[in-house]
Amino acid sequence: MKLRSISLLVTFALSLLAASLAADAQQPAKVPRIGFLGTLPTNPHYEALRQGLHEFGYVEGRNIAIERRYSEARDERLPGLASQLVRLKVDVIVVDACGAALTAASQATNTIPIVVAACNDDLVASGIISSLARPGGNITGLSELTPELGAKRLELLKEAVPKVRRVAVLWNPAYSERFSASFRFWSADWTEMRAAVQVLGMTLQSVEIRGPDDFDTAFSAMTKERAEALIAFSDPLIVFHARRIADLAAKSRLPAVYASREVVDAGGLMAYGPSISDMFRRAAVHVGKILKGAKPADLPMEQPTKFELVINLKTAKALGLTIPQSLLIRADQVIR
């Protein structure tokens, strides 16, 4: 009788153990969560981030979740949105750019890894990271620090419009005043461009904008100073108001070269710069490595490897320009 009771107890215990193991086996694996902190929900490069995650084996809705937060171009909202992502205990935060978004994320957490998708600030000079090779903290990503491209844009402008001499340079000192490292970066950009105009036989006219209310005045100043063409620095203000900037350049009859293709998509003449979509895709690789155990402190801050030249032939025709075939065959995209 005792043996039978013991046997029943053993059988019962084994049944409980098997049930417990089966229940554990049925528990779904933890789905990693990514926080995305950006400016606008219409960011054209966001899909490149998702594609990069897919290539790394992560599919949204299947084995990864993405929490999106957008400031709607209102920087004062970013600290609160970053704090929301921290409270959600996301595994990684991706910010679309440096500046206010990265500042908000870095102030919200020094433990959750942060990946910046496209940074035009010198994070080493500003003390945010230790070095490009070994960032040393919880921040890594991709840097688009390429001041030499200012000179390259002048060369492209000269090739498209050989007779151009007086070039207006549209830039936003308010951005650099808020982020001092950007000022050092843009100082380098100015240095490169001033050296280039000596060779190209051009002169530069600095035209400052601090907000959309300055646009009309800025283009009036270009007309008054008899500018013959326009170069625009990389700046969120210009990208956000791409259509208006392109329209004002067209109204002023100014051939223009921009740092961001979004302005050309909106009607600008030409753009040359890093492929931001490619940078977002590569940022996804950083995210994937972190989710698999890598530390952001050890992941190098990468620099652009893919650059794109985009030309809008509709705008060229409206300006009465004939873009040389030698330039067209080098373009990554020609908008007809």
BELQUISUL-V957133 format. One line per field, one symbol per residue. phi: phi as a letter, one per 20 degrees, with the letter a starting at -180 (. if undefined). A space follows every 50 residues. Layout:
phi = ???
This chain:
phi = .ffffffffffffffffffffffffeffffefcdeddcecfegfefffff fffffeodcfndcbccedccelmdgfefgffffgfffflfebdddfbfmf ffgfffffbddfgcdefbdddefffenfcfaffcgncdcbqcddfbfffg ffffffffffcgefcededebdffffffcgffffffffffgffffffffe mdcdcfceccaffeffffffffffelfdaccdffagffffdgffffffff feldfccdecfgffgepffbbbrffffffffffffgfffffeofdgfdeg fedgccdcdccdfffgffemddfgffeffeffbded
